[in-house]
Amino acid sequence: MKVHELKPPAGSTRKRRRVGRGIAGKGGKTAGRGTKGQGARDNVKPGFEGGQLPLTQRVPKLKGFKNPFRVEYTVVNLDSLGAVEGGRVTPDTLRAAGLVHKQGLVKILGRGEVDRAYEVEAHAVSKTARQAITGAGGSITILPPPFGRGRPPAKGNALTNR
């Protein structure tokens, strides 16, 4: 069966009543609109709410504030570091292990235990993760953000070296 072969079951649909075609049958003269008034006329705008401020005007035009300088991290917890081969943890090794899926900033969080000494290179490390890694005999190197010193440029602005 194809889409163009679909049709409703016999008897389930009926023809639309054509109103306003003379006074002979049902729906003549005023054609079911009653006598006079706004509903009987033809010029009611769609969305008109009887003089109340329409919904389209009540809803705020701009939806909040989007911070152009927001720095978003991909987070990795300590209990996931066991999936990394060897003792060196970098954004590239995390990507190879499938813990990070996109390019960007990586932050190590402190959920879980550390079973061995890791050499961690990340863009940010939480306090609890720092304590756990250094407590296990590991080391931490904070990587600079890829967009240079300070905040990234606002969206739409050209990347300039300062």
C-alpha positions as semicolon CSV with decimal commas, in nm:
position;residue;x (nm);y (nm);z (nm)
1;M;0,000;0,000;0,000
2;K;0,125;0,345;-0,093
3;V;0,045;0,687;0,051
4;H;-0,166;0,787;-0,251
5;E;-0,380;0,472;-0,206
6;L;-0,486;0,564;0,151
7;K;-0,848;0,667;0,199
8;P;-1,084;0,675;0,497
9;P;-1,327;0,386;0,553
10;A;-1,661;0,406;0,373
11;G;-1,919;0,613;0,561
12;S;-1,671;0,776;0,800
13;T;-1,659;1,111;0,617
14;R;-1,941;1,329;0,492
15;K;-1,947;1,629;0,266
16;R;-1,902;1,972;0,418
17;R;-2,221;2,175;0,447
18;R;-2,206;2,469;0,208
19;V;-2,369;2,755;0,393
20;G;-2,479;3,094;0,266
21;R;-2,625;2,966;-0,064
22;G;-2,978;3,101;-0,038
23;I;-3,266;3,043;0,203
24;A;-3,377;2,709;0,061
25;G;-3,190;2,471;0,288
26;K;-3,018;2,471;0,624
27;G;-2,756;2,741;0,660
28;G;-2,919;3,004;0,446
29;K;-2,948;3,378;0,505
30;T;-2,730;3,431;0,817
31;A;-2,558;3,095;0,755
32;G;-2,530;2,986;1,120
33;R;-2,365;3,311;1,233
34;G;-2,663;3,447;1,422
35;T;-2,788;3,801;1,381
36;K;-2,549;4,094;1,379
37;G;-2,247;4,130;1,604
38;Q;-1,879;4,071;1,556
39;G;-1,912;3,698;1,487
40;A;-2,156;3,762;1,205
41;R;-1,916;3,987;1,021
42;D;-1,626;3,903;0,797
43;N;-1,350;4,130;0,929
44;V;-1,237;3,976;1,260
45;K;-0,858;3,955;1,251
46;P;-0,697;3,621;1,340
47;G;-0,561;3,642;1,695
48;F;-0,808;3,916;1,795
49;E;-0,906;3,870;2,161
50;G;-1,195;4,113;2,197
51;G;-0,981;4,414;2,282
52;Q;-0,761;4,232;2,534
53;L;-0,391;4,268;2,458
54;P;-0,324;3,978;2,219
55;L;-0,097;3,690;2,315
56;T;0,156;3,785;2,049
57;Q;0,201;4,124;2,213
58;R;0,200;3,993;2,570
59;V;0,484;3,746;2,512
60;P;0,827;3,907;2,560
61;K;1,016;3,968;2,240
62;L;1,365;3,874;2,351
63;K;1,412;3,545;2,536
64;G;1,659;3,618;2,813
65;F;2,029;3,695;2,797
66;K;2,297;3,485;2,631
67;N;2,640;3,559;2,772
68;P;2,883;3,579;2,478
69;F;3,180;3,521;2,712
70;R;3,049;3,197;2,868
71;V;3,322;2,936;2,900
72;E;3,180;2,585;2,876
73;Y;3,376;2,283;2,995
74;T;3,337;1,916;2,910
75;V;3,356;1,744;3,249
76;V;3,530;1,416;3,330
77;N;3,510;1,256;3,675
78;L;3,793;1,074;3,852
79;D;3,612;0,738;3,837
80;S;3,626;0,758;3,453
81;L;4,003;0,807;3,435
82;G;4,060;0,431;3,458
83;A;3,955;0,404;3,090
84;V;4,261;0,606;2,983
85;E;4,562;0,400;2,873
86;G;4,878;0,475;3,073
87;G;4,918;0,731;3,347
88;R;4,906;1,047;3,132
89;V;4,567;1,219;3,101
90;T;4,531;1,491;2,835
91;P;4,231;1,611;2,633
92;D;4,359;1,401;2,341
93;T;4,389;1,080;2,545
94;L;4,042;1,143;2,691
95;R;3,907;1,185;2,337
96;A;4,078;0,863;2,227
97;A;3,923;0,678;2,525
98;G;3,576;0,809;2,430
99;L;3,531;1,015;2,748
100;V;3,528;1,349;2,562
101;H;3,344;1,373;2,232
102;K;3,419;1,722;2,106
103;Q;3,705;1,966;2,089
104;G;3,703;2,218;2,371
105;L;3,790;2,281;2,732
106;V;3,815;1,987;2,974
107;K;3,754;2,002;3,349
108;I;3,832;1,717;3,591
109;L;3,580;1,672;3,872
110;G;3,630;1,482;4,197
111;R;3,364;1,206;4,192
112;G;3,521;0,866;4,252
113;E;3,858;0,734;4,368
114;V;4,204;0,748;4,212
115;D;4,374;0,407;4,194
116;R;4,717;0,521;4,067
117;A;4,932;0,829;4,007
118;Y;4,817;1,026;3,703
119;E;4,987;1,308;3,514
120;V;4,682;1,522;3,440
121;E;4,676;1,801;3,183
122;A;4,342;1,981;3,174
123;H;4,199;2,330;3,140
124;A;4,048;2,319;3,492
125;V;4,049;2,086;3,795
126;S;3,814;2,099;4,094
127;K;3,953;2,118;4,451
128;T;3,846;1,764;4,543
129;A;3,994;1,622;4,222
130;R;4,318;1,813;4,284
131;Q;4,343;1,669;4,638
132;A;4,273;1,315;4,518
133;I;4,524;1,326;4,230
134;T;4,807;1,483;4,431
135;G;4,726;1,256;4,727
136;A;4,778;0,951;4,504
137;G;5,119;1,086;4,396
138;G;5,008;1,239;4,066
139;S;5,068;1,580;3,913
140;I;4,843;1,843;3,758
141;T;4,919;2,084;3,474
142;I;4,663;2,352;3,390
143;L;4,644;2,411;3,013
144;P;4,583;2,762;2,878
145;P;4,255;2,813;2,694
146;P;4,288;2,776;2,315
147;F;4,160;3,130;2,257
148;G;4,452;3,297;2,436
149;R;4,459;3,505;2,753
150;G;4,136;3,628;2,907
151;R;3,790;3,585;2,770
152;P;3,711;3,454;2,422
153;P;3,594;3,713;2,171
154;A;3,221;3,778;2,151
155;K;3,036;3,575;1,890
156;G;3,064;3,744;1,553
157;N;3,380;3,939;1,641
158;A;3,703;3,858;1,464
159;L;3,970;3,679;1,669
160;T;4,246;3,934;1,726
161;N;4,580;3,897;1,898
162;R;4,617;4,145;2,182
